[in-house]
Amino acid sequence: MYKKKWKRNMAVFMAGVMVSSQIMVPVSAKEPTTSQSTQEEKTTDQSSNEKSDSKSNHTKSDSDEKKETSKKENTDKEEVVYANLDADGKKKGVYVVNIFNDAEDIVDYGDYTNIRNMNTTDEIVDKDGIITATTDQSSLYYEGTLEECELPWNISVEYQVDGKDYSAQEMAGKSGKLNMKLKIQPNEKASEAFRKGYTLQVTVVMDGEHSENIEADGATIANVGKDKQLTYIIFPNETKTLEIHADITDFEMQAIAINGVKMELGIDVNSLESEELKNKVKELQDGAKALDDGAKSAEEGSKTLQSGAASVQAGINTMQTGLNQLNANSTSLVSGSAQVNQALQTIQASLGGFSTGQNPQDLLTASSQIRDGIHTLESSLAVLSNSVNYEAYKEVFRQQGIDLDWLTAQNAQAGQQLQQVAASLSGVLPQDQVTMLTNIGQLLAASNGVISGTKTYLDTASQSINQIYSGSSQLKQSYENYYNAVSGLVQSLSGIMGNITTLTNAIQTLAAQYATLDAGISDYTGAVAALVAGCNELAGGMQELVSGCNTLTDGTKNLSDGTGELKDRTSNLEQELKDMIAKELDSKMGKDVKTVSFVSDKNKNVSNVQFVIQTEAIKLPEKEIPEERATEKLNLWQKFLNLFQK
């Protein structure tokens, strides 16, 4: 039993030595799959092998039925893919070492040109791509050579010395300034699982005795004895061109090693604590909260302004209605005045042949109507004078809870603050929200312009109305004098008393005075028309202000909604950033990419696949070995010891 255990350990040890030596020494896909030492070992221990073959055949016959039932699914395994490239990066040969642990009856799939058992003497059968074996060992390793396959990466190596291109075969022994480019890019023809799920470690060793002034961007450079070891990491699905510059003499280079594995960084993003990041996130969150509070205040203020503007608009509409009615009566006033003037002219012309057929009472009635109209006009203008002025305008807002002076100051302050906030948040908020903040600031400034314009207009209108009111008072007094004169005239005419000459003079004076009055009435009605036009403009401007207030209210509501959303979305920003980093790292490293077989899609139970890729070394021609040494025959033990001397 001890002897059997010793043989098993020695077989595993030999397989490990063979695998290790093959990692460092390129082999061709067409090399014999059975080494000379293995053949000699079989020849030396022929009887033992015959027993083993007998045992294998016996085991095979006992387990045929079990194998047939298990062929539906392959045995759990690992794959190590070895690829040999020439020094320029072109593929030369690919073989796969399949590793089975704790398996008795083995079923595997692969289109191999050659297969060989690496650590046991069990027979391995390849029948139409179905590989089967039975073993009583704890593990079994077998190697299969692939004739046709696509490596997950396209690899090329270019060499320049002193600016001139050389092939790898021409590089041995070169001296000068080296520029070497190693280009690695995903092969779209290969399985996506390898391109997107595997990280590459590239190792280039530069001979320290024959190269100096080495420059290699992106490489980790380590001293390995006299040599410089350059190590690169290439993440999944990345294309990289690695450049190495050096001064070389008698150039030689070891094989470039490229290892591909599924890598997990093992970084706990929750442990990535940054005081600066916390402070910046806190600053952003505080800013978002302050912005949200300001936006809500602006929304409430805009609603108050909107309500006040609507009330002012209603007042202006009422004033506009009264002025329109007053202006509509201007035509009757002008027409009546013209009739009186015409009557005076008729009376004046008729005095030359005075006749009692004319009824003086008609003149008194008409004059009485005009006097009443002038009295009504003066009363209306008195009310209008008290209503149409900026202080009355501010009082309307004050009754609605709005102090226009305070609002103007707040608008100016808020507009300035919004401009500053918009400038500070440029690049933080989306540009449309920054533009909205800028527009709101401009709208607040425009609102102050409207208030200022309204004050200027109302002050001007108030002055005009006061002038008209003053004129109407004078008109009232003048017409009172005229009316008294008319009354006296009517009394004189009614009693057929007085002096016709005196009457004529009085009529002439009255006619002259009334011509002035008639002109004044025309000027008055023109002023009323101008006031109506100005009020219409004011109403139109107020309509624009109300519309602007509505827009402002909608805009501040949208802003408030947006800042609320910003505040909500930044409330857990630090953890969200960590989650995004973790997700990006997992995506970058291909964490979610499922492990699949490189050899065959039929192999569903593959726990791990590893790639070991290397180029040929660039070496100077070896010196000729003496013929005696070249033809020296070594026994198995000497060959085994030589494995450790290389």
C-alpha positions as CSV (number, residue, x, y, z in Angstrom):
1,M,0.0,0.0,0.0
2,Y,2.9,2.3,0.9
3,K,4.5,1.6,-2.5
4,K,1.2,2.4,-4.3
5,K,0.9,5.7,-2.5
6,W,4.6,6.6,-3.3
7,K,4.0,5.9,-7.0
8,R,0.8,8.1,-7.0
9,N,2.7,11.0,-5.3
10,M,5.6,10.7,-7.7
11,A,3.2,10.7,-10.7
12,V,1.6,13.9,-9.5
13,F,5.0,15.5,-8.8
14,M,6.2,14.6,-12.3
15,A,3.1,16.0,-13.9
16,G,3.6,19.3,-12.0
17,V,7.2,19.4,-13.2
18,M,6.1,18.8,-16.8
19,V,3.4,21.5,-16.6
20,S,5.9,24.0,-15.1
21,S,8.5,23.3,-17.7
22,Q,5.9,23.7,-20.5
23,I,4.9,27.1,-19.2
24,M,8.4,28.4,-19.7
25,V,9.3,26.5,-22.9
26,P,7.2,27.0,-26.1
27,V,6.0,23.9,-27.9
28,S,4.6,23.4,-31.3
29,A,1.0,22.1,-31.9
30,K,2.6,19.4,-34.0
31,E,5.0,18.2,-31.3
32,P,4.7,14.5,-30.3
33,T,2.3,14.2,-27.5
34,T,4.3,11.5,-25.7
35,S,7.8,12.5,-24.5
36,Q,10.8,10.3,-24.9
37,S,11.3,10.0,-21.2
38,T,7.7,8.7,-20.8
39,Q,8.4,6.1,-23.6
40,E,11.6,4.9,-21.9
41,E,9.8,4.8,-18.5
42,K,7.2,2.5,-20.1
43,T,9.8,0.3,-21.6
44,T,11.7,0.1,-18.4
45,D,8.7,-0.8,-16.4
46,Q,6.8,-2.8,-19.0
47,S,5.5,-5.5,-16.7
48,S,4.1,-2.8,-14.4
49,N,2.4,-1.2,-17.3
50,E,0.9,-4.5,-18.5
51,K,-0.6,-4.9,-15.1
52,S,-1.9,-1.4,-15.2
53,D,-3.3,-1.9,-18.7
54,S,-5.0,-5.1,-17.5
55,K,-6.5,-3.2,-14.6
56,S,-7.5,-0.3,-16.8
57,N,-9.3,-2.7,-19.3
58,H,-11.0,-4.4,-16.4
59,T,-12.1,-1.1,-14.9
60,K,-13.3,0.0,-18.4
61,S,-15.4,-3.1,-18.9
62,D,-16.9,-2.8,-15.4
63,S,-17.8,0.9,-15.9
64,D,-18.9,0.9,-19.6
65,E,-22.5,1.0,-18.6
66,K,-21.9,3.8,-16.1
67,K,-20.0,5.8,-18.7
68,E,-22.7,5.5,-21.3
69,T,-25.3,6.9,-18.9
70,S,-23.0,9.8,-17.8
71,K,-22.1,11.1,-21.3
72,K,-25.0,13.4,-21.3
73,E,-23.1,15.8,-19.0
74,N,-19.4,16.4,-18.7
75,T,-17.5,15.9,-15.4
76,D,-16.6,19.0,-13.3
77,K,-13.2,20.3,-14.3
78,E,-10.8,23.2,-14.7
79,E,-9.0,24.3,-17.9
80,V,-5.6,25.8,-18.4
81,V,-5.2,27.1,-21.9
82,Y,-1.5,27.3,-23.1
83,A,-0.8,29.2,-26.3
84,N,2.6,29.6,-27.9
85,L,3.2,32.6,-30.1
86,D,6.2,33.5,-32.2
87,A,8.2,36.6,-31.2
88,D,6.0,38.8,-33.5
89,G,2.8,37.6,-31.7
90,K,1.5,35.2,-34.3
91,K,-0.2,32.0,-33.0
92,K,1.9,28.8,-33.3
93,G,0.1,26.3,-31.2
94,V,-2.6,25.9,-28.5
95,Y,-3.1,23.1,-26.1
96,V,-5.3,22.7,-23.1
97,V,-4.6,21.0,-19.8
98,N,-7.9,19.6,-18.3
99,I,-7.9,19.1,-14.5
100,F,-10.3,16.7,-12.8
101,N,-10.3,16.3,-9.0
102,D,-12.1,13.6,-7.0
103,A,-13.7,12.1,-10.1
104,E,-13.8,8.3,-11.0
105,D,-15.6,8.2,-14.3
106,I,-14.7,11.1,-16.4
107,V,-16.6,12.5,-19.4
108,D,-15.3,15.5,-21.4
109,Y,-15.8,17.1,-24.8
110,G,-13.2,18.6,-27.1
111,D,-12.0,18.5,-30.7
112,Y,-8.4,17.6,-30.1
113,T,-5.8,16.5,-32.6
114,N,-3.8,14.7,-29.9
115,I,-4.4,13.9,-26.2
116,R,-2.1,12.5,-23.5
117,N,-2.4,11.6,-19.9
118,M,-0.1,13.8,-17.8
119,N,-0.1,12.3,-14.3
120,T,-1.6,8.7,-14.3
121,T,-1.4,5.6,-16.4
122,D,-5.1,5.4,-16.9
123,E,-6.3,5.0,-20.5
124,I,-8.0,8.1,-22.0
125,V,-10.3,7.4,-24.9
126,D,-11.2,10.0,-27.5
127,K,-14.2,8.9,-29.7
128,D,-15.7,11.6,-32.0
129,G,-14.8,14.4,-29.6
130,I,-16.1,12.6,-26.5
131,I,-13.2,12.0,-24.1
132,T,-13.7,9.4,-21.4
133,A,-11.5,7.9,-18.7
134,T,-11.8,6.0,-15.4
135,T,-9.3,6.5,-12.6
136,D,-8.9,5.6,-9.0
137,Q,-6.5,8.5,-8.4
138,S,-7.5,11.7,-6.5
139,S,-6.9,13.8,-9.7
140,L,-6.3,13.4,-13.4
141,Y,-4.7,15.8,-15.8
142,Y,-4.7,15.3,-19.5
143,E,-3.5,17.5,-22.3
144,G,-5.3,18.1,-25.6
145,T,-3.9,19.9,-28.6
146,L,-6.2,22.2,-30.5
147,E,-5.7,22.6,-34.2
148,E,-8.4,25.3,-34.9
149,C,-9.3,27.8,-32.3
150,E,-9.7,31.5,-31.8
151,L,-7.8,33.1,-28.8
152,P,-9.8,35.8,-27.1
153,W,-7.1,38.4,-27.9
154,N,-5.2,39.4,-31.0
155,I,-1.6,40.0,-30.1
156,S,1.2,41.6,-32.2
157,V,4.7,42.8,-31.4
158,E,6.6,45.4,-33.4
159,Y,10.2,46.3,-33.1
160,Q,12.2,49.4,-34.2
161,V,15.8,50.2,-33.6
162,D,17.0,53.7,-34.3
163,G,13.7,54.3,-36.2
164,K,14.0,51.3,-38.5
165,D,11.5,48.4,-38.5
166,Y,12.8,44.9,-37.8
167,S,11.1,41.5,-37.6
168,A,11.5,39.5,-34.4
169,Q,13.9,37.1,-36.3
170,E,16.1,40.1,-37.1
171,M,16.2,41.6,-33.6
172,A,18.7,39.2,-32.0
173,G,22.1,41.0,-31.4
174,K,20.8,44.5,-32.4
175,S,22.1,47.6,-30.7
176,G,20.7,51.1,-30.6
177,K,17.5,52.9,-29.4
178,L,14.7,50.3,-29.1
179,N,11.1,51.1,-29.5
180,M,8.9,48.0,-29.0
181,K,5.1,48.0,-29.3
182,L,3.0,45.2,-27.9
183,K,-0.6,45.6,-29.1
184,I,-3.3,43.6,-27.4
185,Q,-6.9,43.9,-28.5
186,P,-10.1,41.8,-28.0
187,N,-10.7,39.2,-30.8
188,E,-14.3,39.7,-31.9
189,K,-14.3,36.1,-33.4
190,A,-13.7,34.6,-29.9
191,S,-16.2,34.0,-27.1
192,E,-17.5,37.1,-25.5
193,A,-17.2,35.5,-22.1
194,F,-13.4,35.6,-22.3
195,R,-13.2,39.1,-24.0
196,K,-15.4,40.7,-21.4
197,G,-14.7,38.6,-18.3
198,Y,-10.9,38.1,-18.2
199,T,-8.1,40.4,-17.1
200,L,-4.6,40.0,-18.6
201,Q,-1.3,40.3,-16.7
202,V,1.5,41.0,-19.2
203,T,5.1,40.4,-18.1
204,V,8.1,41.6,-20.1
205,V,11.7,40.9,-18.8
206,M,14.5,43.2,-20.1
207,D,18.0,42.0,-19.7
208,G,19.8,44.4,-17.3
209,E,23.2,43.8,-18.8
210,H,22.1,44.6,-22.4
211,S,19.4,47.3,-21.8
212,E,19.3,50.5,-19.9
213,N,17.4,53.8,-19.7
214,I,14.2,51.8,-19.9
215,E,10.9,53.7,-20.3
216,A,7.6,51.9,-20.1
217,D,4.5,54.0,-19.4
218,G,1.8,52.2,-17.4
219,A,4.2,49.4,-16.3
220,T,5.1,48.3,-12.8
221,I,8.9,47.9,-12.9
222,A,10.6,45.6,-10.5
223,N,14.2,44.4,-10.2
224,V,14.6,40.6,-10.6
225,G,18.2,40.0,-10.1
226,K,20.1,41.9,-12.8
227,D,17.0,42.1,-15.0
228,K,14.1,44.6,-15.1
229,Q,10.6,43.0,-15.0
230,L,7.8,45.1,-16.5
231,T,4.3,44.2,-15.5
232,Y,1.1,45.5,-17.1
233,I,-2.6,44.9,-16.2
234,I,-5.1,45.0,-19.0
235,F,-8.8,45.0,-17.9
236,P,-11.5,43.0,-19.8
237,N,-12.5,44.2,-23.3
238,E,-9.7,46.8,-23.4
239,T,-7.4,47.5,-26.3
240,K,-3.9,48.5,-25.3
241,T,-0.7,49.3,-27.0
242,L,2.2,48.9,-24.6
243,E,5.4,50.8,-25.7
244,I,8.8,50.1,-24.3
245,H,11.8,52.4,-25.0
246,A,15.4,51.4,-24.1
247,D,19.0,51.7,-25.1
248,I,20.1,48.1,-26.1
249,T,23.3,46.3,-27.0
250,D,23.4,42.8,-28.4
251,F,19.7,42.5,-27.9
252,E,18.1,39.4,-26.4
253,M,14.8,39.0,-24.6
254,Q,13.0,36.3,-22.7
255,A,9.6,35.2,-23.7
256,I,6.8,37.7,-23.1
257,A,4.3,36.1,-20.7
258,I,0.6,36.9,-20.9
259,N,-1.7,35.4,-18.3
260,G,-5.5,35.7,-18.4
261,V,-7.7,35.1,-15.4
262,K,-11.0,36.2,-14.0
263,M,-10.0,38.8,-11.5
264,E,-11.8,40.2,-8.5
265,L,-10.3,43.3,-6.9
266,G,-12.0,42.6,-3.6
267,I,-12.5,46.3,-2.9
268,D,-15.1,47.2,-0.4
269,V,-16.3,50.6,-1.7
270,N,-18.0,51.3,1.7
271,S,-14.5,51.4,3.2
272,L,-13.4,54.1,0.8
273,E,-13.9,57.0,3.2
274,S,-12.8,60.5,1.9
275,E,-13.3,63.5,4.2
276,E,-13.0,65.8,1.2
277,L,-15.7,63.8,-0.7
278,K,-17.9,63.8,2.4
279,N,-17.5,67.6,2.7
280,K,-18.2,68.2,-0.9
281,V,-21.3,66.0,-0.8
282,K,-22.4,67.7,2.4
283,E,-21.8,71.1,0.7
284,L,-23.8,70.0,-2.3
285,Q,-26.7,68.7,-0.1
286,D,-26.7,71.9,1.9
287,G,-26.7,73.9,-1.3
288,A,-29.5,71.8,-2.7
289,K,-31.6,72.4,0.5
290,A,-30.9,76.1,0.5
291,L,-31.8,76.3,-3.1
292,D,-35.0,74.3,-2.5
293,D,-35.9,76.6,0.4
294,G,-35.2,79.7,-1.8
295,A,-37.2,78.3,-4.6
296,K,-40.2,77.6,-2.4
297,S,-40.0,81.2,-1.0
298,A,-39.8,82.5,-4.6
299,E,-42.8,80.4,-5.5
300,E,-44.8,81.8,-2.5
301,G,-43.7,85.3,-3.4
302,S,-44.6,84.9,-7.0
303,K,-48.1,83.7,-6.0
304,T,-48.6,86.8,-3.8
305,L,-47.4,89.0,-6.7
306,Q,-49.7,87.2,-9.0
307,S,-52.7,87.7,-6.7
308,G,-51.8,91.4,-6.2
309,A,-51.3,92.0,-10.0
310,A,-54.7,90.4,-10.6
311,S,-56.3,92.8,-8.1
312,V,-54.6,95.8,-9.7
313,Q,-55.7,94.7,-13.1
314,A,-59.3,94.5,-11.9
315,G,-59.0,98.1,-10.5
316,I,-57.5,99.3,-13.8
317,N,-60.3,97.6,-15.7
318,T,-62.8,99.4,-13.5
319,M,-61.1,102.7,-14.1
320,Q,-60.9,102.0,-17.8
321,T,-64.7,101.3,-17.9
322,G,-65.4,104.7,-16.2
323,L,-63.0,106.6,-18.5
324,N,-64.6,104.9,-21.5
325,Q,-68.1,106.1,-20.3
326,L,-66.7,109.6,-19.7
327,N,-65.2,109.6,-23.1
328,A,-68.4,108.4,-24.7
329,N,-70.2,111.4,-23.1
330,S,-67.6,113.7,-24.6
331,T,-69.3,113.6,-28.0
332,S,-72.6,114.7,-26.5
333,L,-70.8,117.5,-24.5
334,V,-69.1,118.8,-27.7
335,S,-72.3,118.5,-29.7
336,G,-74.3,120.4,-27.0
337,S,-71.7,123.1,-26.7
338,A,-71.7,123.5,-30.5
339,Q,-75.5,123.9,-30.4
340,V,-75.3,126.5,-27.7
341,N,-72.6,128.4,-29.6
342,Q,-74.8,128.2,-32.7
343,A,-77.8,129.4,-30.7
344,L,-75.8,132.4,-29.5
345,Q,-74.7,133.1,-33.0
346,T,-78.3,132.9,-34.2
347,I,-79.5,135.2,-31.3
348,Q,-76.7,137.6,-32.1
349,A,-77.6,137.7,-35.7
350,S,-81.3,138.0,-35.0
351,L,-81.0,140.8,-32.5
352,G,-81.1,143.2,-35.4
353,G,-84.7,142.3,-35.9
354,F,-85.7,141.2,-32.4
355,S,-88.8,139.1,-32.4
356,T,-90.6,137.6,-29.4
357,G,-91.3,134.6,-31.5
358,Q,-88.0,133.1,-30.2
359,N,-88.5,131.3,-26.9
360,P,-85.7,132.4,-24.5
361,Q,-86.7,129.5,-22.1
362,D,-85.1,127.1,-24.6
363,L,-81.7,128.8,-24.1
364,L,-82.1,128.6,-20.3
365,T,-83.0,124.9,-20.5
366,A,-80.0,124.0,-22.7
367,S,-77.7,126.1,-20.5
368,S,-79.1,124.3,-17.4
369,Q,-78.3,120.9,-19.0
370,I,-74.8,122.0,-19.8
371,R,-74.3,123.3,-16.2
372,D,-75.5,120.0,-14.8
373,G,-73.2,118.1,-17.1
374,I,-70.2,120.3,-16.1
375,H,-71.0,119.7,-12.4
376,T,-71.2,115.9,-13.0
377,L,-67.9,116.1,-14.9
378,E,-66.2,118.0,-12.1
379,S,-67.4,115.5,-9.5
380,S,-66.2,112.5,-11.7
381,L,-62.8,114.2,-12.2
382,A,-62.5,114.8,-8.4
383,V,-63.1,111.0,-7.8
384,L,-60.7,110.1,-10.7
385,S,-58.0,112.6,-9.3
386,N,-58.1,110.8,-6.0
387,S,-58.0,107.3,-7.5
388,V,-55.5,107.6,-10.4
389,N,-52.1,108.2,-8.6
390,Y,-49.3,106.0,-7.5
391,E,-50.1,106.2,-3.8
392,A,-53.6,104.9,-4.5
393,Y,-52.1,102.2,-6.7
394,K,-49.8,101.2,-3.8
395,E,-52.8,101.3,-1.5
396,V,-54.6,98.7,-3.6
397,F,-51.6,96.4,-3.3
398,R,-51.3,97.1,0.4
399,Q,-55.0,96.1,0.9
400,Q,-53.9,92.7,-0.7
401,G,-51.0,92.4,1.8
402,I,-48.3,93.6,-0.7
403,D,-45.9,96.4,0.0
404,L,-44.7,97.5,-3.4
405,D,-41.7,99.3,-2.0
406,W,-40.7,96.1,0.0
407,L,-41.5,94.0,-3.1
408,T,-39.3,96.1,-5.3
409,A,-36.4,95.8,-2.9
410,Q,-36.9,92.0,-2.5
411,N,-37.1,91.6,-6.3
412,A,-33.8,93.3,-6.7
413,Q,-32.2,91.3,-3.9
414,A,-33.7,88.0,-5.1
415,G,-32.8,88.7,-8.7
416,Q,-29.2,89.3,-7.7
417,Q,-29.1,86.2,-5.5
418,L,-30.6,84.0,-8.2
419,Q,-27.9,85.3,-10.7
420,Q,-25.2,84.4,-8.2
421,V,-26.7,81.0,-7.5
422,A,-27.1,80.3,-11.2
423,A,-23.4,81.2,-11.7
424,S,-22.3,79.0,-8.8
425,L,-24.3,76.0,-9.9
426,S,-23.3,76.2,-13.5
427,G,-21.9,72.8,-14.3
428,V,-23.6,71.2,-11.3
429,L,-27.2,71.5,-12.3
430,P,-28.4,70.7,-15.9
431,Q,-28.0,73.8,-18.1
432,D,-31.8,74.2,-18.6
433,Q,-32.3,74.6,-14.9
434,V,-29.4,77.1,-14.7
435,T,-31.0,79.0,-17.6
436,M,-34.3,78.9,-15.8
437,L,-32.7,80.5,-12.7
438,T,-31.1,83.2,-14.9
439,N,-34.5,83.9,-16.6
440,I,-36.3,84.1,-13.2
441,G,-33.7,86.7,-12.1
442,Q,-34.3,88.7,-15.3
443,L,-38.1,88.4,-14.9
444,L,-37.8,89.8,-11.3
445,A,-35.8,92.7,-12.7
446,A,-38.4,93.2,-15.4
447,S,-41.1,93.1,-12.7
448,N,-39.3,96.0,-11.0
449,G,-39.2,97.8,-14.4
450,V,-43.0,97.3,-14.7
451,I,-43.6,98.7,-11.2
452,S,-41.3,101.7,-11.9
453,G,-43.0,102.2,-15.3
454,T,-46.4,102.0,-13.7
455,K,-45.4,104.7,-11.1
456,T,-44.1,107.0,-13.9
457,Y,-47.2,106.5,-15.9
458,L,-49.6,107.0,-12.9
459,D,-47.7,110.1,-11.8
460,T,-48.0,111.6,-15.3
461,A,-51.6,110.5,-15.6
462,S,-52.3,112.0,-12.1
463,Q,-50.8,115.3,-13.2
464,S,-52.9,115.3,-16.4
465,I,-56.1,114.5,-14.5
466,N,-55.3,117.2,-11.9
467,Q,-54.8,119.7,-14.7
468,I,-58.1,118.6,-16.3
469,Y,-59.8,118.7,-12.9
470,S,-58.5,122.2,-12.3
471,G,-59.7,123.2,-15.8
472,S,-63.1,121.7,-15.1
473,S,-63.3,123.7,-11.9
474,Q,-62.6,126.9,-13.9
475,L,-65.0,125.7,-16.5
476,K,-67.6,125.2,-13.8
477,Q,-67.1,128.7,-12.4
478,S,-67.1,130.2,-15.9
479,Y,-70.2,128.4,-16.9
480,E,-71.8,129.4,-13.6
481,N,-71.2,133.0,-14.5
482,Y,-72.5,132.3,-18.0
483,Y,-75.6,130.5,-16.7
484,N,-76.3,133.4,-14.4
485,A,-76.0,135.7,-17.3
486,V,-78.3,133.5,-19.4
487,S,-80.8,133.4,-16.5
488,G,-80.8,137.2,-16.3
489,L,-81.1,137.4,-20.1
490,V,-84.0,135.1,-20.1
491,Q,-85.7,137.1,-17.3
492,S,-85.0,140.2,-19.3
493,L,-86.4,138.7,-22.5
494,S,-89.3,137.2,-20.7
495,G,-90.4,140.5,-19.3
496,I,-89.6,142.2,-22.6
497,M,-87.6,144.5,-20.4
498,G,-84.2,146.1,-20.8
499,N,-82.4,147.9,-23.4
500,I,-81.9,146.2,-26.8
501,T,-78.5,147.8,-27.2
502,T,-77.4,146.5,-23.7
503,L,-78.8,143.1,-24.7
504,T,-76.9,143.1,-27.9
505,N,-73.7,144.0,-26.2
506,A,-74.3,141.3,-23.6
507,I,-75.0,138.8,-26.3
508,Q,-71.9,139.7,-28.2
509,T,-69.8,139.5,-24.9
510,L,-71.5,136.2,-24.1
511,A,-70.9,134.8,-27.6
512,A,-67.3,135.8,-27.5
513,Q,-66.8,134.2,-24.0
514,Y,-68.7,131.1,-25.1
515,A,-66.4,130.6,-28.1
516,T,-63.5,130.4,-25.6
517,L,-65.5,128.0,-23.5
518,D,-66.3,125.9,-26.6
519,A,-62.6,125.7,-27.4
520,G,-61.9,124.6,-23.8
521,I,-64.6,121.9,-24.0
522,S,-62.9,120.6,-27.2
523,D,-59.5,120.6,-25.4
524,Y,-61.0,118.9,-22.4
525,T,-62.6,116.1,-24.5
526,G,-59.3,115.6,-26.3
527,A,-57.5,115.3,-23.0
528,V,-60.1,112.7,-21.8
529,A,-59.6,110.8,-25.1
530,A,-55.8,110.9,-24.4
531,L,-56.4,109.7,-20.9
532,V,-58.5,106.8,-22.2
533,A,-55.7,105.9,-24.6
534,G,-53.2,106.0,-21.8
535,C,-55.4,103.9,-19.6
536,N,-55.8,101.4,-22.4
537,E,-52.0,101.2,-22.6
538,L,-51.8,100.8,-18.9
539,A,-54.4,98.0,-19.1
540,G,-52.4,96.3,-21.8
541,G,-49.2,96.6,-19.8
542,M,-50.9,95.3,-16.7
543,Q,-52.2,92.3,-18.8
544,E,-48.6,91.6,-19.8
545,L,-47.5,91.9,-16.1
546,V,-50.3,89.5,-15.1
547,S,-49.2,87.1,-17.8
548,G,-45.6,87.5,-16.7
549,C,-46.6,86.8,-13.1
550,N,-48.4,83.7,-14.3
551,T,-45.3,82.6,-16.1
552,L,-43.2,83.5,-13.1
553,T,-45.5,81.5,-10.9
554,D,-45.3,78.5,-13.2
555,G,-41.6,78.9,-13.5
556,T,-41.0,79.1,-9.8
557,K,-43.3,76.1,-9.3
558,N,-41.2,74.1,-11.8
559,L,-38.1,75.4,-10.1
560,S,-39.4,74.4,-6.7
561,D,-40.3,70.9,-8.0
562,G,-36.8,70.6,-9.6
563,T,-35.0,71.8,-6.5
564,G,-37.1,69.4,-4.4
565,E,-36.2,66.6,-6.7
566,L,-32.5,67.7,-6.5
567,K,-32.6,67.7,-2.7
568,D,-34.3,64.3,-2.7
569,R,-31.8,62.8,-5.1
570,T,-28.8,64.2,-3.3
571,S,-30.0,63.1,0.1
572,N,-28.2,59.7,-0.2
573,L,-25.6,60.8,-2.7
574,E,-22.6,59.4,-0.9
575,Q,-23.9,55.9,-0.8
576,E,-25.2,56.2,-4.4
577,L,-21.7,57.2,-5.5
578,K,-20.3,54.2,-3.7
579,D,-22.9,51.9,-5.3
580,M,-22.1,53.3,-8.7
581,I,-18.4,52.8,-8.2
582,A,-19.0,49.2,-7.1
583,K,-21.3,48.6,-10.1
584,E,-18.7,50.1,-12.5
585,L,-15.9,48.1,-11.0
586,D,-17.9,44.9,-11.3
587,S,-18.8,45.7,-14.9
588,K,-15.2,46.7,-15.7
589,M,-13.9,43.4,-14.2
590,G,-16.7,41.3,-15.9
591,K,-17.9,40.0,-12.5
592,D,-21.2,38.9,-13.9
593,V,-19.7,37.0,-16.9
594,K,-20.3,33.3,-16.5
595,T,-17.4,30.9,-16.7
596,V,-17.5,28.8,-19.9
597,S,-15.3,26.2,-21.5
598,F,-12.7,27.4,-24.0
599,V,-12.7,24.0,-25.7
600,S,-16.4,23.1,-26.3
601,D,-19.9,24.5,-25.5
602,K,-20.8,21.0,-24.4
603,N,-18.7,21.3,-21.3
604,K,-21.2,22.9,-18.9
605,N,-19.4,22.2,-15.6
606,V,-16.2,24.3,-15.8
607,S,-15.3,26.0,-12.6
608,N,-12.3,27.8,-13.8
609,V,-10.4,28.7,-17.1
610,Q,-7.0,30.2,-17.1
611,F,-4.9,31.4,-20.1
612,V,-1.1,31.1,-20.2
613,I,0.2,32.7,-23.4
614,Q,3.8,33.4,-24.2
615,T,5.9,34.4,-27.2
616,E,9.2,32.9,-28.3
617,A,12.3,34.3,-26.7
618,I,14.7,36.3,-28.9
619,K,18.1,34.8,-28.5
620,L,21.4,34.9,-30.2
621,P,22.4,31.7,-32.1
622,E,23.6,29.1,-29.6
623,K,27.2,28.0,-29.8
624,E,27.7,24.6,-31.4
625,I,27.6,21.8,-28.8
626,P,30.5,19.3,-29.1
627,E,29.4,16.2,-30.9
628,E,30.2,14.0,-28.0
629,R,27.8,16.0,-25.7
630,A,25.1,16.1,-28.3
631,T,25.0,12.4,-28.8
632,E,25.4,11.6,-25.1
633,K,22.6,9.2,-24.0
634,L,21.0,9.9,-20.6
635,N,19.0,7.5,-18.5
636,L,15.6,8.3,-17.1
637,W,17.0,9.5,-13.7
638,Q,19.6,11.8,-15.4
639,K,16.9,13.3,-17.6
640,F,14.7,13.9,-14.5
641,L,17.6,15.7,-12.7
642,N,18.2,17.8,-15.8
643,L,14.7,19.2,-15.4
644,F,15.9,21.1,-12.4
645,Q,19.1,22.2,-14.0
646,K,17.5,24.2,-16.8
